[in-house]
Amino acid sequence: MSSSWQQFFVTTEPPSAGNPEGAVAYGSYAVAGEKIRVRNDRGKLVGTAKLVPGEDALVIARRILRRGRAQSDFYRPLPAARVPY
């Protein structure tokens, strides 16, 4: 039996002086039997894992999404432009 896709978010960068808002990533996950599948906010599958009985699926989904984002620097903050005066 499979569950429907559940939306969630994960903090990818805490608030700081340089980025007071911090950063979050959005995704969704579904559990089918002992397997969890995680998609990013664009619907692309970013990872799967086997669930151990008693594990919290949301915790595992957040870990998978955070790890999937760490492999790409697409969402990294852009460097400040250096404009000569």
N, C-alpha and C positions, 0 to 999 in steps of 0.2 A: 504494500500500500504506500502511496506517495502522498506527501503533503503539498499544499499549494505553495507558491513562491511567497516568502515573507520578506518584506523590505526592512532594511536596517542601515545604520551608519556607524562609522568608526572614526575616532580622532586620529588623524595622521600627523598633526603638529599642534602642540599645545600653544596657547597664547604666549606671546613674548613681546619685548619692546619693539622689535622689528616687524612683528606681525601680531597686533593686538587681538585680532579675531581668531587666530589659530587656523586650522584647516581640518576639514572632515571629508570622508569619502562615503559615497552612498552605494549600496548594492542590495542584492536579494539572495536568498538561499532557499533550498528545498531539500527535504530529507526523504529518501526512498530506502526503506529497510535500514541497513547499517551504513549507508552512503550519504554524504552531504555534498551538494553541488552549490557553488557560489558564482554569481554573475556580478559584473560591475554595473554602474548606472546606465551604461549603453547596451546592456544585455549580453555582453561578451562573457563567456565562461572563463573565469580566472583560476579556478582550482576545484579539486574534489578531495575528499578525505573519508576514511573509514571511521565511523563513530563507535566508540567503546560504550557499552551500556553504562548509564549514569552520567555521561558527559553532557554538558550543555551545548546544544547545537549552535546557539547564538555566539558563544565564546569562540567556538571553532571557526564559525563563519567570519567573525571579525579578524581572527588571526590570519585566515587565508586571504581575505581582501587586503589587509595591511601588507602582507608579504608580497602579494601580487603587484601592489603599487610601488613597493620598494625596488622591484626589478626594473622599473622604468623611471626615467627622469623627466618624462613628459610633463608631469604636474609640479615639477620643482619651481620654486620662486625664480623669476628672472632677475639677473643682476641689474643693479641700478645703472642707468646710462651715465657715462662720464662725458660731460659736455665741457669743453675748454672755454674759459671765459676770457 
